[in-house]
Amino acid sequence: MLGKSISFNSIALGLFALVTAALLATTHVNTKDRIAEAKREVAKRALLEIVPLERHSNDLLVDTLDIPAVYWTTLGIKDGQVNIARKGNELVAVIVPSVAPDGYSGEIQMMVGINVDGTVAGVRVVSHRETPGLGDKVDIKKNNWILGFNGKSLTNPKPVGWKVKKDKGTFDQFTGATITPRAVVQQVLKTLQYYKEDRARLLKAANQPEITPEPAPGLIQAEAPIND
């Protein structure tokens, strides 16, 4: 009887482990999908805040160009794509992923919109771990500080002015928090420098007219029916 009891308990424990593993796997997959969808929605909102609907006629989420690996270090990324904003076939702006590695509490992930003329269309922080009430003011939901980049460029101010005021630059810092805004300012500057270097390639690729696929050879196009 003892042997049968041990055997039964072993089988029961094995089944319990299998069921638990299956539940955990299902939960992981479902959670992963929800997280991915949430990130997509955050990205979509950020893109439309940077380049509003009235400025473009394409789908910002799917109209993209790969970023050459030579620029990954400058942008603080491991790989990535530029989102393209077009009006018809004309380039309006690009939205570039960029990561400041040296925030007070770690990486600060951003999207930097740059108009075709090299001016900043807008900047949004999409992920950070900065201190609530201090460094988290880089988030547009907490403070409008990030709007101070709008219209800025490599000549306005010149690169020497791309610092917080504490470092004799142009941009405000936060009371009690200088590291975070300093990191963001420097990374936006690097993103503008990237755009200057990659601009010709982006313009050439983004201004290509859309091509309508030709019918496959040998296929006869069906004629539209004629109504009497």
N, C-alpha and C positions, 0 to 999 in steps of 0.2 A: 504493500500500500504506500509505503514511504516513497519508493521509487516512482510509482505512478504519480504521486503528488508533486514530486520534484519535476518530473517530465511535463506535467500539466502547467506548472508555474513557469517553466522555461518557455513553453510554447506561448503562454499568455503574455509573458514579458516581450518575447520576440514580436508578436503581433502588435503589441502596444508601441514598440519602437518603430515598426514599419508605418503604422498609422500616424504617429507623431512626425516622423520624417516626411511623410507625404503632405501632411498639413503645413509643416514649415516650408516645404518647397513651393506649395501652392500660394501660401501667404507671401513668400519672397517674390514670386513672379508677379502676383497681383500688385504688390507694393511697388515693385520696380516699374511696372507700367504706369501706375499713378504718379510716381515721382517724375518719370520721363514726360508725361503729359503736363504736369504742373510746371516743369522747367520750360517746356515749349510755350505755355501760356505766358509765363513771365517774360520770355524772350520776345514773343509777339507783341506784348504790351509795350515793352521797352523800345522795340523797333518803331512802332507807330508813334510813340512819344517823341522820338528823335526826328523821324521824317513822317509827318502827318499824311493822311490819305490824300489831301488836296495837292500834295507835292509830287505824288507818283501814281502810276497806273498799273504797276506790276505787283506780283506777290513777293514781298520782301523775304519771306521765309524760304521760298524755293529758288529764287533767283540769286545764285551765289557763284563765287569764283574761289578756287583754292588759293591759299596763301603759300608762296614758295617757302621751302624750309629755311632758306637763308635769313628770313625775317622773323623766325619763330622766337629767337632769343630776345630780339628787340621788343617784341610784343609780349614776352613772358608766357608764351603758349607752347604746347607740345605739337599741336597741329591746329588747323582751323580754316575757316572760310570767311570771306568778305561777303556781306549781304549787299546786293545792288539795288539802288532806287533809280528807276527810270520813268521818264514821261515819254511814252511812245518808245522809240528806239534811242532816245537821248539820255545820257547819264546825268543824273541829278545829284546824287550823293552816294557814298559808300558807308557802311556801318562795319566797323572793325572790332573784333574781339581783342581785348587787351587786359593783361593781368599785372597789377602792381604787387610784386612779391614781398614788399617790405612794409606792409601795414603794421600797426601796433600789435594786432592779434593774428597776423598772418596775411595770406593772399587776399587781395581785393579784386574781384572779377568785374570787368566793365565792358560796356559797348560804347565805342566812340564813333559818332557820326561825323563825317567830314564832307562838306559840300565840294562840288567839282572844282571850285576856285581855291580850295585849301583852307577855308574857314571852318570852324567847328559848328556843325549843325546841332549837336547836343551830346551830352554824356550821361549815361545811366549806370549806376552800380547795380549789378544783378546778384551778387553774392559776396558776403563778408562776414567776419566774426568780430567786428569792432565793439567796443564797450558801449552799452546803452547809455544815452545821455551825453556821450562825449564823441568818440570816433564814429558812431553810427549816424552822425549828421551828414555823412557823404550820401546817405540814402535820401532820395527825393521825398519819400514819405515822412521823413523826420525833419528835413530842413531844405531850403531852396538854394543852399550853397553851391550845389553842382551846376546850377544854371549860370553861374559866373563864367563858365567856359564858352557859352554861346557867342559866336562871332569872333572868337579869338583865333589867332593863326601864328605861324612862325615869324611873322613880322609885327604882330600886334598881340602881346608885346614881343620884342626880340627875345631870342633864347635866354639871354642873361636875366630877363625879367620873369622867366617861368619858375618862380619860387614863391613861397609864402612870405608875407610881409616881415615876419621875424627874421628871415634870411635875406632881407632887403629886396624882396621881389614884389610882384603885383597882387598876388592872391591872398585873401584872408585866411587865417587859421582859426581854429576853434579855441575858445577859452578852456585852458587845461588840457588841450590835445593838439599837438603840432605834428606828430609823427604821421598820423593818418592823412591829413590834407597834403602834407609834403610829398607823401608817396603817390597820391593820386595826381597831383600837379605834374610831377616828373614823368609819370607813365603816360599821361595825355600828351605831353611834349614828345615823348618817344614815338607815340602813335602818329602824330603829325609828321615827324621826320620819316617814319616808314612810308606814309602816303606820298610824300615828296619823291622818295626814291622809286616807288612802285607805280606812280601815277600814269606814266606812259603806257605801261602794260595794261593797267586797269581800264584806261580810256579806250584803248584799241579793242579789248575784249568786250567791254560793256556796250560799246557803240555799234557792234555788229547787228545788222538787221535780222529779224527773225526769218528763218527759212521754212517755207511750206514744203513738206516732204513730197517728192515726186512719186507717182504711182509706179509700182513694180513693173519691169519690162514684161510685155506679153499679156498684161491684164487690160481688158477692154472696160473703159468707163461706162457704166450704165447710164443711158440717157434718161432725163427726167420725163415722166409720163406727160403726154399732151392731153389736156382736157378739152373735149369738144364743146 
